[in-house]
Amino acid sequence: MALKREQIAARAAQELRDGMYVNLGIGVPTMVANYVPKGIDVILQSENGMLGIGPYPTEKEIDPDLINAGKETVTELKGTAYFSSADSFAMIRGGHIDIAILGAMEVSEQGDLANWTIPGKVVKGMGGAMDLVSGVRRVIVAMEQVAKDGSKKILKLCRLPITGKRCVNTIISELALIEVTPQGLLLRELAPGVTAEEVQKATEPQLRISPELREMKV
């Protein structure tokens, strides 16, 4: 059974480790803030100038002045810091962010990422993904692997404009967890009830199967 978007975010949150500085992209990645494992202290950074993002607010907690890069209202934690967008990108470009969890429109088998524009469609700006994928230590893509029109999003080569070359380390989708390795895409985990054959059918490149293939715990 394919995972829901919230479950993809919950699985991505399991990749976080104590003391990490983490940037969350728009969409499914933003939900990760709600699923940080208990006992794990991570610092969530937003490129619009916030360090120390908490979970989504309840109706009583909503403060319209507290927003993330996706213009969603968020909560602040004890010790939260605010600064300019320039300082935020200095953190990113300076290599001070451990992980970026991003959405994607396409990912190639080499780890190329396309997530900033679709030709012919209006775009407000390219955002910060190009800086993130070149400045952070690890890039995790959290996305739905099959588009609404049924097309595949993990491809041999990206067809859309590239955000970054060979930058993706891990893909977490509604079907599986896949690692990008020098030898190709490695299928490591399956969503409950999903088979390796079903994941391959939804993936253009040939997958390698990990000898330790297991079911996702979400």
FIDREN-971488 format. One line per field, with one value per residue: residue number from 0; x, y, z of N, C-alpha, C, O, CB in turn. Coordinates in steps of 0.2 Angstrom, whole numbers. Glycine has a CB too. Layout:
BEGIN
resi: NUM:... $
npx: X:... $
npy: Y:... $
npz: Z:... $
capx: X:... $
capy: Y:... $
capz: Z:... $
cpx: X:... $
cpy: Y:... $
cpz: Z:... $
opx: X:... $
opy: Y:... $
opz: Z:... $
cbpx: X:... $
cbpy: Y:... $
cbpz: Z:... $
***
This chain:
BEGIN
resi: 0:1:2:3:4:5:6:7:8:9:10:11:12:13:14:15:16:17:18:19:20:21:22:23:24:25:26:27:28:29:30:31:32:33:34:35:36:37:38:39:40:41:42:43:44:45:46:47:48:49:50:51:52:53:54:55:56:57:58:59:60:61:62:63:64:65:66:67:68:69:70:71:72:73:74:75:76:77:78:79:80:81:82:83:84:85:86:87:88:89:90:91:92:93:94:95:96:97:98:99:100:101:102:103:104:105:106:107:108:109:110:111:112:113:114:115:116:117:118:119:120:121:122:123:124:125:126:127:128:129:130:131:132:133:134:135:136:137:138:139:140:141:142:143:144:145:146:147:148:149:150:151:152:153:154:155:156:157:158:159:160:161:162:163:164:165:166:167:168:169:170:171:172:173:174:175:176:177:178:179:180:181:182:183:184:185:186:187:188:189:190:191:192:193:194:195:196:197:198:199:200:201:202:203:204:205:206:207:208:209:210:211:212:213:214:215:216:217 $
npx: 4:3:12:5:6:10:16:27:34:36:44:55:59:65:78:85:97:103:107:109:108:95:87:71:62:48:32:29:42:41:32:40:44:34:36:48:58:56:67:77:86:85:89:79:81:76:75:71:75:75:79:77:64:48:34:20:7:-6:-24:-25:-12:-7:2:3:15:25:32:37:48:39:29:20:12:21:28:38:53:61:74:74:81:81:85:92:88:100:109:105:107:121:124:120:127:140:141:136:124:117:108:97:80:71:58:54:52:58:70:86:95:108:107:104:94:79:69:64:57:45:45:37:27:22:33:38:50:67:70:78:84:95:106:106:107:120:127:124:127:121:108:91:77:60:46:32:32:26:18:3:-3:1:14:32:44:56:70:80:87:85:72:67:72:88:91:102:117:121:118:108:106:97:81:65:49:32:32:44:61:75:92:105:118:136:135:123:105:99:88:82:72:55:38:25:17:20:28:45:44:34:39:49:42:37:48:60:74:84:83:94:94:94:103:99:86:71:55:48:47:35 $
npy: -6:11:24:38:56:62:51:49:60:57:46:51:60:51:50:60:66:68:85:90:102:107:109:112:109:115:109:91:89:100:95:87:93:90:77:74:63:58:63:67:81:93:106:116:125:139:147:159:166:160:151:137:131:126:113:113:126:125:131:141:144:151:163:176:182:173:163:151:147:143:151:147:146:144:137:144:138:137:148:151:159:174:182:190:186:186:182:170:163:163:154:143:142:142:129:125:118:103:93:94:93:90:93:86:87:79:66:60:44:46:55:68:83:90:103:116:123:122:123:136:138:149:156:161:163:156:151:144:132:128:134:126:113:113:117:110:95:83:77:74:68:70:64:61:47:44:54:64:62:50:48:44:49:47:45:40:51:68:78:90:107:108:108:104:95:78:77:72:61:52:45:46:40:37:24:18:18:24:23:33:28:26:15:15:16:10:0:0:0:-5:1:-3:-18:-16:-22:-26:-27:-19:-6:-5:-5:8:16:22:20:5:-4:-8:-21:-21:-33:-32:-29:-22:-19:-3:6:15 $
npz: 0:-5:3:12:10:23:29:21:25:38:38:32:42:51:47:53:64:81:85:72:59:49:33:27:13:2:2:4:12:21:31:39:50:59:63:70:78:95:108:99:95:84:73:64:49:40:24:23:34:48:62:71:69:74:76:65:69:81:80:90:92:80:72:62:58:59:48:36:23:13:15:25:41:56:71:84:93:109:110:97:83:73:57:43:25:18:27:30:18:18:28:22:10:16:20:32:35:38:32:18:15:2:-10:-27:-44:-54:-53:-58:-62:-59:-49:-52:-50:-53:-49:-49:-59:-72:-90:-98:-88:-76:-65:-48:-44:-43:-31:-17:-19:-28:-21:-10:-13:-17:-6:6:16:14:3:4:-5:-4:-10:-20:-30:-42:-54:-54:-66:-69:-74:-73:-61:-57:-67:-81:-86:-82:-88:-87:-83:-74:-57:-49:-51:-49:-35:-26:-13:-7:-10:-4:-6:-9:-12:-9:-2:-9:-12:-20:-28:-34:-42:-47:-44:-28:-21:-5:5:6:5:16:10:-3:-18:-24:-38:-41:-38:-47:-59:-58:-60:-70:-73:-71:-56:-43:-31:-14:-3:9:9:16:25:26:41:47 $
capx: 0:7:12:2:11:12:20:33:38:38:50:61:61:69:85:88:101:104:112:109:105:91:83:65:59:41:28:30:47:39:29:45:44:29:38:55:58:57:73:81:86:88:88:77:82:72:80:69:78:73:83:73:57:44:29:14:4:-14:-27:-23:-5:-6:5:4:22:30:31:43:50:33:23:16:13:25:29:45:55:65:81:74:84:79:90:91:89:107:113:102:110:128:124:119:133:146:142:134:118:119:104:91:75:68:53:56:48:61:77:89:98:114:106:102:88:75:63:63:53:42:45:30:23:24:37:39:58:70:70:85:86:102:111:105:110:128:130:123:131:117:101:86:71:54:41:28:36:22:14:-4:-5:4:21:37:48:63:71:87:89:80:69:66:78:91:93:109:120:123:117:103:109:92:74:60:43:26:33:51:67:80:99:109:125:140:133:116:100:99:82:83:66:48:32:21:12:22:33:50:42:29:43:53:37:36:54:63:81:85:85:98:90:99:103:96:79:66:49:48:43:32 $
capy: 0:17:29:45:61:63:45:50:65:54:42:56:62:46:51:65:64:73:90:92:108:104:114:109:112:116:103:86:91:104:91:83:96:87:70:74:58:60:63:70:88:95:114:117:132:142:151:166:169:158:145:135:131:120:110:117:128:124:137:145:146:154:170:177:185:167:159:147:149:142:156:143:148:139:139:145:135:141:149:153:166:177:185:192:181:185:178:163:159:163:148:137:142:141:122:124:115:96:90:97:88:94:90:86:85:73:64:55:39:49:60:75:85:95:104:123:126:119:127:138:139:155:154:167:164:150:149:143:125:128:135:121:106:113:119:105:89:77:79:69:70:67:66:56:45:44:60:64:60:43:48:42:55:44:44:39:58:73:81:97:111:105:112:102:89:72:80:69:55:47:47:43:41:33:17:15:22:22:27:35:26:26:9:15:16:4:-1:-2:-1:-5:3:-9:-21:-14:-26:-23:-27:-13:0:-5:-3:15:19:21:16:-2:-4:-14:-23:-22:-39:-31:-26:-23:-15:3:7:22 $
capz: 0:-5:9:12:11:30:30:18:29:44:36:31:49:54:44:57:70:86:84:65:56:43:29:24:7:2:1:9:17:27:36:43:57:64:65:72:83:102:110:94:95:78:73:58:47:34:20:24:40:54:64:76:68:78:72:63:75:82:78:95:91:74:72:55:57:60:42:33:16:9:17:29:48:60:78:86:99:114:107:90:80:66:53:36:20:16:32:30:13:20:32:17:6:20:22:39:35:37:27:15:13:-3:-15:-33:-50:-57:-51:-62:-59:-57:-43:-54:-47:-56:-44:-48:-64:-78:-95:-100:-83:-72:-58:-45:-43:-43:-24:-14:-20:-31:-16:-5:-16:-18:0:11:16:11:0:4:-9:-1:-15:-23:-36:-48:-54:-54:-73:-70:-77:-68:-59:-56:-74:-83:-87:-81:-94:-85:-81:-68:-51:-47:-54:-45:-28:-22:-10:-5:-12:0:-10:-7:-13:-7:0:-14:-12:-26:-27:-40:-46:-49:-39:-24:-17:1:9:3:9:18:5:-10:-20:-28:-45:-42:-37:-53:-64:-57:-60:-77:-73:-68:-49:-39:-25:-8:0:16:8:21:24:29:47:47 $
cpx: 4:6:8:8:14:17:27:37:40:44:56:64:66:76:89:92:102:109:112:106:102:87:77:63:51:38:29:36:45:36:33:45:39:31:45:54:59:64:79:81:89:86:86:78:78:75:77:71:76:77:80:66:54:39:24:10:-4:-17:-26:-16:-3:-4:7:11:27:28:38:44:44:28:18:17:16:25:37:47:59:72:80:77:81:84:88:91:96:111:111:106:118:129:124:125:140:146:140:127:119:115:99:87:71:63:57:51:51:68:80:93:105:114:105:95:85:69:61:58:51:42:38:26:26:28:39:46:60:71:77:88:93:107:111:109:118:131:129:127:127:110:97:80:66:49:37:31:33:18:7:-7:-2:11:26:41:55:65:79:90:84:78:68:72:81:92:100:111:122:123:113:107:103:85:70:53:38:27:39:56:73:87:102:116:129:138:126:111:99:92:83:77:60:43:28:16:14:28:39:48:38:33:47:48:36:42:57:69:80:87:89:94:95:98:99:89:74:60:50:44:41:26 $
cpy: 6:21:35:50:62:57:46:55:61:49:46:58:57:46:56:62:70:78:93:98:106:110:110:112:112:110:97:87:95:101:88:86:93:80:69:69:61:59:65:77:90:103:114:124:133:147:158:170:167:152:143:134:125:117:115:120:126:131:143:148:150:161:171:180:179:163:156:150:147:146:152:146:142:141:140:141:139:142:151:159:168:182:187:186:180:181:171:159:159:156:142:137:141:134:121:120:107:92:95:92:92:90:90:84:79:72:59:50:41:54:67:77:91:97:112:126:121:124:129:140:145:153:161:169:157:147:148:136:124:129:129:115:107:115:114:99:83:80:73:72:66:69:60:54:44:50:59:61:53:43:47:49:53:42:43:46:63:76:89:101:109:110:110:96:84:75:76:62:50:50:43:45:37:26:14:20:19:26:27:33:26:20:9:16:10:5:-4:-4:-1:-3:-3:-12:-20:-19:-23:-22:-20:-6:0:-3:5:19:17:18:9:-1:-9:-15:-25:-29:-39:-28:-27:-18:-9:3:14:22 $
cpz: 0:1:7:12:18:32:27:22:35:43:35:37:52:52:49:63:75:84:77:64:50:40:26:18:7:0:6:14:22:32:41:50:62:66:67:78:90:104:106:94:89:77:65:55:41:31:20:30:47:56:71:75:72:73:70:69:75:80:83:95:85:75:65:53:57:54:40:26:11:11:22:36:51:67:79:92:104:111:100:88:74:63:46:31:18:21:32:24:14:24:27:13:9:22:29:40:34:32:25:13:8:-7:-22:-39:-54:-53:-56:-58:-56:-51:-45:-51:-51:-52:-44:-53:-69:-84:-97:-95:-79:-66:-55:-44:-42:-36:-22:-15:-23:-26:-11:-7:-17:-11:6:11:13:9:0:0:-6:-6:-16:-30:-42:-48:-55:-61:-74:-73:-71:-67:-57:-63:-75:-83:-86:-87:-93:-83:-74:-63:-49:-50:-49:-37:-24:-19:-9:-7:-7:-4:-6:-8:-10:-4:-5:-12:-19:-24:-34:-45:-48:-43:-35:-20:-11:6:4:7:10:12:-2:-12:-24:-35:-46:-42:-44:-59:-64:-58:-67:-77:-70:-61:-47:-33:-19:-5:7:15:13:20:28:36:48:52 $
opx: 9:1:8:13:20:21:32:43:45:48:62:70:70:81:95:90:102:115:116:101:105:84:79:61:48:40:29:35:48:36:31:46:41:28:47:51:63:67:85:75:95:81:90:76:77:78:81:69:75:77:80:62:57:39:24:9:-6:-14:-25:-15:3:-7:12:13:33:23:43:40:43:22:13:23:15:23:41:42:61:75:86:77:79:88:83:95:98:115:115:108:121:134:128:128:144:151:142:125:122:118:96:89:67:63:62:46:48:71:76:94:108:119:105:91:88:64:58:55:54:38:34:20:32:25:41:49:57:72:82:93:97:112:117:113:121:137:133:130:130:107:98:77:66:47:38:32:36:14:5:-12:-3:13:25:42:59:63:83:96:78:82:68:77:78:94:104:106:126:128:113:110:105:84:70:51:38:23:39:55:74:86:102:119:126:139:124:113:98:91:85:78:59:43:28:12:11:32:38:50:38:32:47:50:34:43:57:70:75:92:88:92:100:92:97:87:74:60:54:39:45:23 $
opy: 7:22:38:48:63:58:44:54:63:49:44:59:59:43:57:57:75:77:97:100:103:114:105:118:110:106:99:85:94:102:85:83:94:77:64:70:65:54:65:80:90:105:113:129:129:151:163:175:171:147:147:136:119:119:121:116:124:136:148:153:153:165:168:180:180:159:159:154:151:144:155:147:137:147:138:139:145:137:152:164:164:185:184:181:174:177:166:153:155:153:137:131:138:132:116:119:106:89:99:87:97:83:93:81:75:77:54:50:37:56:71:72:95:93:114:131:116:129:125:143:146:149:165:174:152:141:150:134:120:126:127:112:101:114:114:97:78:84:68:77:60:75:54:58:45:52:53:58:50:37:48:53:57:37:44:47:61:78:93:97:108:116:115:91:86:74:77:58:44:56:37:51:34:22:8:26:13:32:23:36:27:21:5:17:5:9:-10:-8:3:-4:-8:-8:-22:-21:-17:-18:-17:-2:6:1:8:25:11:13:8:2:-15:-10:-29:-31:-44:-24:-33:-14:-9:0:19:28 $
opz: 4:4:1:14:18:35:30:23:38:48:37:38:57:55:48:66:73:82:75:67:45:43:23:19:12:-4:12:20:28:38:46:55:68:71:67:83:91:103:107:93:88:80:61:59:36:34:18:32:51:52:76:80:72:67:72:74:70:79:82:97:85:78:63:47:55:54:42:24:6:9:22:38:50:69:75:97:102:109:97:92:70:67:44:33:17:19:33:25:11:24:28:12:6:26:32:46:29:28:28:10:10:-7:-23:-37:-57:-51:-58:-52:-52:-48:-41:-51:-53:-51:-40:-52:-71:-83:-98:-96:-79:-62:-58:-43:-41:-35:-25:-13:-21:-26:-9:-3:-17:-11:11:5:11:12:-3:1:-6:-6:-14:-34:-48:-43:-56:-62:-80:-73:-65:-71:-57:-66:-71:-81:-88:-92:-97:-82:-69:-64:-47:-51:-44:-34:-18:-23:-9:-7:-7:-4:-1:-5:-8:-5:-5:-12:-23:-20:-39:-51:-52:-37:-38:-16:-10:10:-1:13:6:9:-7:-7:-26:-39:-51:-45:-47:-63:-69:-57:-69:-81:-66:-59:-50:-30:-20:-5:9:19:15:16:34:36:48:53 $
cbpx: -5:5:19:-4:8:6:16:32:33:32:49:59:55:66:85:83:108:106:119:106:110:87:87:60:61:39:30:32:53:34:24:51:43:22:37:58:63:52:75:80:90:85:94:69:90:65:80:61:78:65:91:74:56:41:25:10:3:-16:-35:-25:-1:-12:11:-1:23:29:28:42:56:32:20:16:7:32:26:47:59:65:85:66:92:72:97:95:84:110:111:95:109:130:118:113:134:146:149:133:112:118:100:94:71:73:47:62:47:63:77:94:99:118:112:103:89:72:65:69:56:35:49:27:22:18:43:36:59:77:66:85:81:102:110:98:107:129:127:115:134:116:102:84:72:53:45:20:39:17:17:-8:-2:-1:22:41:44:64:69:88:93:82:63:61:77:98:88:109:125:130:115:97:112:92:73:60:44:20:33:54:69:78:104:108:125:147:135:114:93:105:77:87:65:47:28:17:6:25:30:57:38:24:48:56:30:33:59:63:86:89:79:105:86:97:109:100:77:70:43:45:48:29 $
cbpy: 0:21:30:46:68:63:39:53:71:49:37:62:64:39:53:70:61:70:88:86:114:98:118:107:108:122:100:79:94:110:86:84:104:87:66:80:52:57:55:67:91:91:118:115:132:144:149:167:176:156:147:139:129:123:105:114:136:121:136:142:140:154:171:182:190:163:164:140:145:134:159:136:150:138:134:152:129:137:144:153:164:182:182:197:182:192:181:163:163:169:147:138:149:145:120:131:117:92:84:102:85:96:94:80:91:75:61:59:33:53:59:75:88:93:102:127:132:115:125:133:133:160:150:167:168:150:143:144:121:133:141:119:104:119:125:104:87:72:82:67:69:69:68:58:38:37:64:70:65:39:55:37:58:39:50:35:59:78:78:97:119:102:110:102:90:71:87:67:57:46:45:45:39:35:16:11:21:23:23:42:19:26:3:9:19:4:-5:3:4:-12:8:-8:-18:-7:-32:-27:-33:-12:-1:-12:-6:17:16:28:20:-7:-3:-12:-30:-17:-42:-27:-28:-21:-19:9:5:24 $
cbpz: 6:-12:11:17:8:34:28:11:31:47:30:26:53:52:37:59:68:93:86:61:55:46:24:30:1:-4:-6:5:13:24:32:39:56:61:58:75:82:107:112:87:101:72:74:58:45:37:13:23:39:54:65:82:60:84:76:58:75:89:78:102:92:69:77:52:63:66:37:34:13:10:11:29:51:57:83:87:97:121:108:88:80:68:54:33:14:16:39:28:6:25:37:13:2:26:21:43:31:44:31:9:19:-8:-16:-34:-55:-65:-43:-67:-63:-62:-38:-62:-40:-63:-37:-48:-68:-77:-101:-104:-78:-71:-60:-38:-37:-46:-23:-7:-24:-37:-12:-3:-22:-23:2:12:23:17:-7:11:-17:6:-21:-24:-34:-48:-60:-53:-78:-74:-80:-71:-53:-51:-78:-90:-94:-76:-97:-78:-81:-71:-45:-39:-60:-47:-29:-26:-3:3:-20:7:-17:-10:-20:-13:8:-21:-7:-28:-25:-38:-42:-53:-42:-19:-21:5:14:0:5:24:6:-10:-24:-27:-47:-36:-32:-55:-63:-50:-55:-81:-69:-72:-45:-38:-26:-3:0:20:1:28:27:25:53:40 $
***
